[in-house]
Amino acid sequence: MYIAIVQNRGCADDEKLRAQLRWDRERFRRALDALVRQGLVSLPGRDAGAPLSAVPAPPAADRRPEYTRADMARALEGREFAGLTGAVEESLGKKLTTPDLAILLGLYDQLGLPADVIFLLVSFCAERTVLRYGEGRKPTLRQIEKEGYTWARLGLMTQESAAAYIKKYQRSRQAMPRMMRLLRLGDRPPAPSEEKYLLAWESMGFEDEAIELAYDKTVVKCKELKWPYMNKILCSWHEKGLHTLAQIESGDRPGAGRRPQSDSRRESGSSAREELARMDKYWQRLRQEKEGE
């Protein structure tokens, strides 16, 4: 189930995943519960129709590396980790506790994230927390650790790759107000669950007219904006490579891309007539050769 979620890149709801796996509802529910307990899937504020996203979470407390005070003291003797610790404390505006230092050392030592990448990670998490919850809010080291595992999974091990990831996220965030207006939701910031949908749709590369068409189809069918239903529409188009209004209008109608049956019959009939004509010429040539003898 985890592999199926990763392969679908957040574009599969419960029904689609169950169909792919050929599981009944009970087996699906048990597997989902197990993934949530292991921290491999996050479901904050999710309804049954929302897309599932695999989020590699930090290891459970009993599987985290256990750093003693001596381990942390030795790490702080190194100039790089000591400098990183001071920079993180300044960024978060607080003195790191012993558990905080253990988490930071885990990112540095166990995951192998370079110090400059970890500092970008902390800055990214701090900025995202302010955007979501307002000035004065700071991320916890647990939240930073969780995002760090995601960065490690994505291979963001250099300053350049991490900066490119942050730039892409910021570009997608800048599209949020425009997309909220397209969905007739006004100027309010999106809720975290709404943001998850919007970021996914933005990354798929839809033009505004395509988003508006999906919204229109959703409201006509559901009488209101239903995020899971609209997500199904857009994921379906994305899987077909349809991202502009022109592509959708030409490629999403019934029978698009298939040869009309009448054309197929005409070609079949034409082919049969040509074959009969060739056979007739063959027999005529045989008769002429026989008469010549």
C-alpha positions in Angstrom: 0.0 0.0 0.0 2.9 2.4 0.8 4.5 1.7 -2.6 1.1 2.3 -4.3 0.8 5.7 -2.5 4.3 6.7 -3.5 3.8 5.7 -7.1 0.6 7.7 -7.4 2.3 10.9 -6.1 -0.7 12.0 -4.0 -3.2 11.5 -6.9 -5.0 8.5 -5.6 -7.9 8.5 -3.2 -9.1 5.5 -1.2 -11.3 4.0 -4.0 -8.5 4.2 -6.6 -6.0 2.7 -4.3 -8.3 -0.1 -3.4 -9.0 -0.9 -7.0 -5.3 -1.0 -7.8 -4.5 -3.2 -4.9 -7.7 -5.3 -5.3 -8.4 -5.1 -1.6 -11.7 -5.0 0.3 -12.5 -2.1 2.5 -11.6 -3.9 5.7 -8.1 -4.9 4.5 -7.6 -1.3 3.2 -8.6 0.2 6.5 -6.3 -2.0 8.5 -3.3 -1.3 6.2 -4.0 2.4 6.4 -4.2 2.4 10.2 -0.9 0.5 10.3 0.8 3.0 8.1 -0.5 5.9 10.2 0.7 4.3 13.4 4.2 3.8 11.9 4.2 7.5 10.8 4.5 6.6 7.1 1.3 8.4 6.1 -0.1 11.6 7.5 -3.8 12.2 7.7 -4.4 15.6 9.4 -7.9 16.8 8.8 -8.4 14.3 6.0 -11.7 13.0 4.7 -12.0 9.6 2.9 -11.8 11.1 -0.5 -8.7 13.2 -0.1 -5.4 12.0 -1.8 -3.0 10.0 0.4 0.6 11.2 0.6 3.4 9.1 1.9 5.4 11.1 4.3 8.5 9.4 5.6 8.4 10.3 9.3 11.2 10.2 11.8 11.9 6.8 13.3 9.9 5.9 16.4 11.4 7.0 19.7 12.6 3.4 20.4 14.4 3.3 17.1 16.0 6.8 17.2 19.8 6.8 17.7 20.4 7.3 21.4 23.0 10.0 21.9 24.4 10.4 25.4 25.5 13.7 26.8 29.1 12.6 26.1 28.2 12.0 22.4 26.7 15.5 22.2 29.6 17.1 24.0 32.0 15.5 21.5 29.9 16.6 18.6 29.9 20.2 19.9 33.6 20.1 20.0 33.6 20.0 16.3 33.5 23.5 14.7 30.9 22.7 12.1 28.3 21.2 14.4 28.9 23.8 17.1 28.4 26.5 14.5 25.2 24.9 13.2 23.8 24.6 16.8 24.4 28.4 17.3 22.8 29.3 14.0 19.8 27.1 14.7 19.3 28.6 18.2 19.5 32.1 16.7 17.0 31.3 14.0 14.5 29.8 16.4 15.2 32.4 19.1 15.7 29.9 21.9 18.3 27.7 23.6 18.2 24.1 22.4 17.4 21.6 25.0 19.2 18.2 25.3 16.4 16.4 23.3 16.6 19.2 20.7 20.3 18.7 20.4 19.8 14.9 20.0 17.4 15.5 17.1 19.8 18.0 15.4 22.6 15.6 15.8 20.5 12.8 14.3 19.9 14.9 11.2 23.6 15.7 11.0 25.0 12.3 12.0 22.5 9.7 11.1 20.8 11.2 8.0 24.1 12.7 6.9 22.6 16.1 6.0 25.4 18.7 5.6 25.3 21.6 8.1 24.5 24.2 5.4 21.6 22.1 4.2 20.3 21.7 7.8 20.4 25.4 8.3 18.4 25.9 5.1 16.0 23.2 6.4 15.5 25.1 9.7 15.0 28.4 7.8 12.5 26.8 5.5 10.5 25.3 8.3 10.5 28.6 10.2 9.2 30.5 7.2 6.5 28.0 6.5 5.3 28.0 10.1 5.0 31.8 10.0 3.0 31.6 6.7 0.6 29.1 8.2 0.2 30.3 11.7 1.3 33.9 11.8 4.2 36.0 13.2 5.8 34.8 16.4 5.2 31.1 15.8 8.3 28.8 15.5 8.6 25.2 14.4 9.6 22.5 16.9 12.6 20.3 16.4 10.2 17.4 15.9 8.6 19.2 13.0 12.0 20.1 11.5 13.1 16.5 11.9 10.1 15.2 10.0 10.8 17.6 7.2 14.4 16.6 7.3 13.5 13.0 6.6 11.5 14.1 3.6 14.5 16.1 2.3 16.7 13.0 2.7 14.2 10.9 0.8 14.2 13.5 -2.0 18.0 13.5 -2.1 18.4 17.1 -1.0 21.9 16.7 0.1 23.5 19.9 -1.3 22.9 23.5 -0.8 22.0 23.9 -4.5 19.3 21.1 -4.6 17.8 22.4 -1.3 17.7 25.9 -2.6 16.0 24.8 -5.8 13.4 22.9 -3.7 12.7 25.9 -1.6 12.4 28.1 -4.7 9.9 25.7 -6.2 7.9 25.6 -3.0 7.8 29.5 -2.8 6.7 29.7 -6.4 3.9 27.3 -5.7 3.0 29.3 -2.5 2.8 32.5 -4.6 0.1 30.8 -6.7 -2.1 30.0 -3.7 -4.0 33.4 -3.6 -4.7 33.2 -7.3 -5.9 29.6 -7.1 -8.1 30.4 -4.1 -9.8 33.2 -6.1 -10.3 30.8 -9.1 -12.2 28.5 -6.6 -14.3 31.5 -5.5 -12.9 31.2 -2.0 -11.9 34.9 -1.7 -8.6 36.2 -0.2 -8.4 34.0 2.9 -5.3 31.8 3.2 -6.0 28.1 2.5 -6.3 25.6 5.3 -3.4 23.1 5.5 -5.6 20.4 3.9 -6.7 22.8 1.2 -3.0 23.8 0.6 -2.1 20.2 0.1 -4.5 20.0 -2.8 -3.5 23.3 -4.3 0.2 22.6 -4.2 -0.4 19.3 -5.9 -2.5 20.9 -8.7 0.0 23.7 -9.1 2.9 21.1 -9.5 0.9 19.3 -12.1 1.1 22.3 -14.4 -2.6 23.2 -15.1 -3.5 26.5 -16.6 -6.1 28.7 -14.9 -8.8 27.8 -17.4 -8.3 24.1 -16.7 -8.7 24.7 -12.9 -11.8 26.7 -13.6 -13.3 24.0 -15.8 -12.7 21.4 -13.1 -14.3 23.7 -10.5 -17.3 24.2 -12.8 -17.7 20.4 -13.3 -17.4 19.8 -9.6 -20.1 22.4 -8.6 -22.5 21.2 -11.3 -22.2 17.6 -10.1 -21.9 18.2 -6.3 -23.7 21.6 -6.0 -20.7 22.9 -4.1 -16.9 22.7 -4.1 -15.9 19.1 -3.0 -12.1 19.0 -2.9 -11.9 15.1 -3.3 -14.2 15.2 -6.4 -12.3 18.0 -8.0 -9.0 16.3 -7.3 -10.3 13.2 -9.1 -11.1 15.3 -12.2 -7.7 17.0 -12.2 -5.7 13.8 -11.5 -7.6 12.1 -14.4 -6.6 14.9 -16.7 -3.0 14.9 -15.4 -2.7 11.1 -16.0 -3.8 11.7 -19.6 -1.4 14.6 -20.1 -4.2 17.2 -20.4 -3.3 20.5 -18.8 -4.7 23.2 -21.0 -8.3 24.0 -21.9 -7.7 23.1 -25.5 -6.1 19.8 -24.6 -9.0 18.9 -22.3 -11.7 19.8 -24.8 -10.1 17.7 -27.5 -8.8 14.8 -25.4 -11.3 14.3 -22.7 -14.4 13.8 -24.7 -15.8 10.2 -25.0 -14.1 8.3 -27.8 -11.3 10.9 -28.2 -8.2 9.3 -29.6 -10.1 6.3 -31.0 -10.8 5.9 -34.6 -14.5 6.3 -35.4 -16.2 3.0 -36.1 -17.6 4.1 -39.5 -14.0 5.1 -40.6 -12.8 1.7 -39.5 -15.6 -0.1 -41.5 -14.8 2.1 -44.5 -11.2 1.1 -44.4 -12.0 -2.5 -43.8 -14.4 -2.5 -46.8 -11.9 -0.7 -49.0 -9.2 -3.2 -48.1 -11.5 -6.1 -49.0 -12.3 -4.6 -52.4 -8.6 -4.1 -53.2 -7.9 -7.7 -52.3 -10.7 -8.9 -54.6 -9.4 -6.7 -57.4 -5.9 -8.2 -57.0 -7.3 -11.8 -57.0 -9.3 -11.0 -60.2 -6.2 -9.7 -62.0 -4.3 -12.8 -60.9 -6.9 -15.2 -62.4 -7.2 -13.1 -65.6 -3.4 -13.4 -66.0 -3.6 -17.2 -65.5 -6.3 -17.6 -68.1 -4.3 -15.5 -70.6 -1.2 -17.6 -70.0 -3.2 -20.8 -70.5 -4.9 -19.5 -73.7 -1.4 -18.5 -75.0 -0.2 -22.1 -74.5 
